[in-house]
Amino acid sequence: MIGNSRLHWAQFVGETLEKAWDTDHLSTIPNSQFPIPNSQSIYLASVVPEQTALLQAYTDVRVITLDQLPLEGVYPTLGIDRALAVLGAGEVWGLPVLVIDAGTALTFTGADANGRLVGGAILPGLRLQLNSLAQKTAALPKIELPDRMPPRFARNTPQAIQSGVIYTVLAGIKDFIEAWWQDFPESKIILTGGDRAILLSYLQTQFPEIGNHVITDSNIIFLGMRSVVSSY
């Protein structure tokens, strides 16, 4: 899976997931030092066309597209990562399901009990929000996500930035989950993506009545890909 910031890999033997790992984006066409043996098939889904082109120069790459997914109600501009994640989450955790992907973008994607896409939302992820303030302002520093929740009413600039981003994002997540549960009260909530662990920690601290019911799963996109590959 080619994401906005990294390449996400999974190795399957048959339908068994053996391991998963991440690497940086490619800068050139893969060479003999590429970490995947040339004898293995690569199934690829991507949200970054330039990276897709580089990997397609490699032997036996098959690109997974929206029209191949057994997911009803998709629309042409739906991100393949979101579609695969909700497909995989539904197969593993059951339907209906809401997937929150805490990556470069923070996305919500839901499917109903019939496996039909209900819809979702997209906003900048935690780190993207922090970085944008540093890049687009003259005086605000670049800061990292804290291990623990910052004070809500901070008395220094770094913590004020952390507070503004984290508390606002958590309030938004809470609102989306509660709205989803109104329509689908028995639905599982699945949290995935690179910032899933720290976001879950924040959520459990701020809203334990919600956070303690959220499930983290780092591999649902790969399991969605497996579903598509199995039908080839």
C-alpha positions as CSV (number, residue, x, y, z in Angstrom):
1,M,0.0,0.0,0.0
2,I,1.5,3.3,-1.1
3,G,0.5,5.9,1.4
4,N,1.1,9.7,1.4
5,S,4.2,9.5,3.5
6,R,5.5,5.9,3.3
7,L,5.3,2.5,1.6
8,H,3.5,-0.1,3.6
9,W,4.4,-3.7,2.9
10,A,2.9,-7.0,3.9
11,Q,4.1,-10.5,3.0
12,F,1.5,-13.3,2.6
13,V,2.1,-17.0,2.2
14,G,-1.2,-18.1,0.7
15,E,-3.8,-16.2,2.6
16,T,-1.7,-16.0,5.8
17,L,-0.1,-12.7,6.7
18,E,3.5,-13.4,7.7
19,K,4.8,-10.0,8.4
20,A,4.3,-6.3,7.7
21,W,6.7,-3.3,7.6
22,D,7.2,0.2,6.3
23,T,9.8,1.8,4.1
24,D,10.4,5.3,2.8
25,H,9.0,6.4,-0.6
26,L,11.2,5.5,-3.6
27,S,13.3,8.1,-5.3
28,T,14.4,5.9,-8.3
29,I,13.2,2.7,-10.0
30,P,14.0,-0.3,-7.7
31,N,17.3,-2.0,-8.4
32,S,18.9,-5.3,-7.4
33,Q,19.0,-4.2,-3.7
34,F,15.2,-3.8,-3.6
35,P,13.9,-5.7,-0.6
36,I,11.4,-7.9,-2.5
37,P,12.7,-10.9,-4.5
38,N,12.0,-10.5,-8.2
39,S,10.3,-13.9,-8.2
40,Q,7.4,-12.8,-5.9
41,S,4.3,-11.2,-7.2
42,I,3.5,-7.7,-5.9
43,Y,-0.1,-6.5,-5.5
44,L,-0.2,-2.7,-5.2
45,A,-2.7,-0.1,-4.2
46,S,-1.7,3.5,-4.1
47,V,-2.7,7.1,-3.4
48,V,0.5,8.5,-4.9
49,P,0.7,8.2,-8.7
50,E,4.4,9.0,-8.9
51,Q,5.3,6.2,-6.6
52,T,3.0,3.9,-8.5
53,A,4.9,4.6,-11.7
54,L,8.2,3.7,-10.0
55,L,7.0,0.4,-8.6
56,Q,5.3,-0.5,-11.9
57,A,8.8,-0.6,-13.4
58,Y,9.4,-3.6,-11.2
59,T,8.5,-7.1,-12.4
60,D,5.0,-8.5,-12.0
61,V,3.3,-5.6,-10.3
62,R,-0.5,-5.8,-10.3
63,V,-2.4,-2.6,-9.4
64,I,-5.6,-3.0,-7.3
65,T,-8.3,-0.5,-8.3
66,L,-11.7,0.5,-6.9
67,D,-13.7,-1.3,-9.5
68,Q,-12.2,-4.6,-8.3
69,L,-13.5,-4.2,-4.7
70,P,-16.6,-6.1,-3.6
71,L,-17.8,-3.0,-1.9
72,E,-21.0,-1.3,-2.9
73,G,-21.7,2.4,-3.1
74,V,-18.1,3.5,-3.9
75,Y,-17.6,6.8,-5.8
76,P,-14.9,7.5,-8.4
77,T,-12.7,9.8,-6.2
78,L,-12.9,7.5,-3.1
79,G,-9.3,6.8,-1.9
80,I,-8.3,3.2,-2.5
81,D,-6.8,3.1,1.0
82,R,-10.0,4.1,2.6
83,A,-12.0,1.5,0.6
84,L,-9.6,-1.3,1.3
85,A,-9.5,-0.4,5.0
86,V,-13.3,-0.6,5.4
87,L,-13.4,-3.7,3.3
88,G,-10.8,-5.4,5.5
89,A,-12.3,-4.2,8.7
90,G,-15.7,-5.5,7.7
91,E,-14.4,-8.9,7.0
92,V,-12.3,-9.2,10.2
93,W,-14.5,-7.3,12.7
94,G,-17.9,-7.6,11.1
95,L,-20.4,-5.1,9.7
96,P,-21.5,-2.4,10.2
97,V,-18.1,-0.8,10.9
98,L,-16.5,2.6,11.1
99,V,-12.8,2.9,10.3
100,I,-10.7,5.8,11.5
101,D,-7.3,6.0,9.7
102,A,-4.8,8.1,11.7
103,G,-2.2,8.7,9.0
104,T,-1.0,11.8,7.1
105,A,-4.7,12.5,6.7
106,L,-7.2,11.6,9.4
107,T,-10.1,9.9,7.7
108,F,-13.5,8.3,8.7
109,T,-15.0,5.7,6.5
110,G,-18.1,3.7,7.3
111,A,-20.0,0.7,5.8
112,D,-23.4,-0.5,6.8
113,A,-24.6,-4.1,7.7
114,N,-24.9,-4.9,4.0
115,G,-21.4,-4.0,3.2
116,R,-22.4,-0.8,1.4
117,L,-20.3,2.4,1.8
118,V,-22.2,4.9,3.9
119,G,-19.5,7.7,3.5
120,G,-17.0,9.5,5.6
121,A,-14.8,12.5,6.1
122,I,-11.3,13.7,5.7
123,L,-9.2,16.2,7.6
124,P,-5.5,16.9,8.2
125,G,-3.8,14.4,10.5
126,L,-2.3,15.3,13.8
127,R,1.3,15.7,12.5
128,L,0.2,17.4,9.4
129,Q,-1.6,20.0,11.5
130,L,1.4,20.6,13.7
131,N,3.8,20.8,10.7
132,S,1.5,23.2,8.7
133,L,1.6,25.7,11.6
134,A,5.4,25.6,11.5
135,Q,5.6,25.9,7.7
136,K,3.0,28.6,7.2
137,T,3.7,31.0,10.1
138,A,6.7,33.1,10.8
139,A,7.1,32.5,14.6
140,L,5.5,29.2,15.5
141,P,8.0,26.3,16.0
142,K,7.8,22.8,14.7
143,I,6.9,20.5,17.5
144,E,6.2,16.8,18.1
145,L,3.2,15.0,19.5
146,P,3.6,14.6,23.3
147,D,3.5,11.2,25.0
148,R,0.8,12.5,27.3
149,M,-2.1,14.9,26.9
150,P,-0.9,18.5,27.2
151,P,-2.6,21.0,29.5
152,R,-5.7,22.4,27.8
153,F,-4.9,26.0,28.8
154,A,-1.2,26.0,28.1
155,R,1.3,28.6,29.3
156,N,3.9,28.2,26.6
157,T,3.7,28.2,22.8
158,P,4.7,24.5,22.1
159,Q,2.1,23.2,24.5
160,A,-0.5,25.7,23.2
161,I,-0.1,24.3,19.7
162,Q,-0.3,20.8,21.0
163,S,-3.4,21.6,23.0
164,G,-5.2,23.3,20.1
165,V,-4.6,20.5,17.7
166,I,-5.1,17.5,20.0
167,Y,-8.1,18.6,22.0
168,T,-9.9,19.8,18.8
169,V,-9.2,16.6,16.9
170,L,-10.3,14.5,19.9
171,A,-13.6,16.4,20.2
172,G,-14.2,15.9,16.4
173,I,-13.5,12.2,16.7
174,K,-15.9,11.9,19.6
175,D,-18.6,13.7,17.7
176,F,-18.2,11.4,14.6
177,I,-18.2,8.2,16.7
178,E,-21.3,9.3,18.6
179,A,-23.1,10.3,15.4
180,W,-22.2,6.9,13.8
181,W,-23.4,5.0,16.9
182,Q,-26.8,6.8,16.7
183,D,-27.3,5.1,13.3
184,F,-25.3,1.9,14.0
185,P,-25.3,1.3,17.8
186,E,-23.8,-2.1,17.5
187,S,-21.0,-1.1,15.2
188,K,-17.3,-1.7,15.9
189,I,-15.0,1.3,15.7
190,I,-11.6,0.4,14.2
191,L,-8.5,2.7,14.5
192,T,-5.6,2.2,12.1
193,G,-2.8,4.2,10.6
194,G,0.6,5.3,11.8
195,D,-0.6,7.4,14.7
196,R,-3.2,4.9,15.9
197,A,-1.5,4.1,19.2
198,I,-0.9,7.6,20.4
199,L,-4.3,8.8,19.2
200,L,-5.9,5.9,21.1
201,S,-4.0,6.8,24.2
202,Y,-5.2,10.4,24.0
203,L,-8.8,9.3,23.3
204,Q,-8.8,6.9,26.3
205,T,-7.5,9.7,28.5
206,Q,-9.9,12.4,27.4
207,F,-13.0,10.3,26.6
208,P,-12.6,6.8,28.2
209,E,-16.2,6.0,27.6
210,I,-15.5,6.0,23.9
211,G,-11.8,5.3,23.7
212,N,-12.1,2.0,25.7
213,H,-14.4,0.7,23.0
214,V,-12.1,1.5,20.1
215,I,-10.2,-1.4,18.5
216,T,-6.8,-0.8,16.9
217,D,-5.8,-2.9,13.9
218,S,-2.7,-2.0,11.8
219,N,-3.4,-4.6,9.1
220,I,-6.9,-4.0,7.9
221,I,-5.8,-2.5,4.5
222,F,-3.7,-5.6,3.8
223,L,-6.6,-7.9,4.7
224,G,-8.8,-5.9,2.3
225,M,-6.2,-6.4,-0.4
226,R,-6.1,-10.1,0.4
227,S,-9.8,-10.2,-0.3
228,V,-9.4,-8.7,-3.7
229,V,-6.3,-10.8,-4.6
230,S,-8.2,-14.0,-3.5
231,S,-10.8,-13.3,-6.1
232,Y,-8.3,-13.1,-9.0
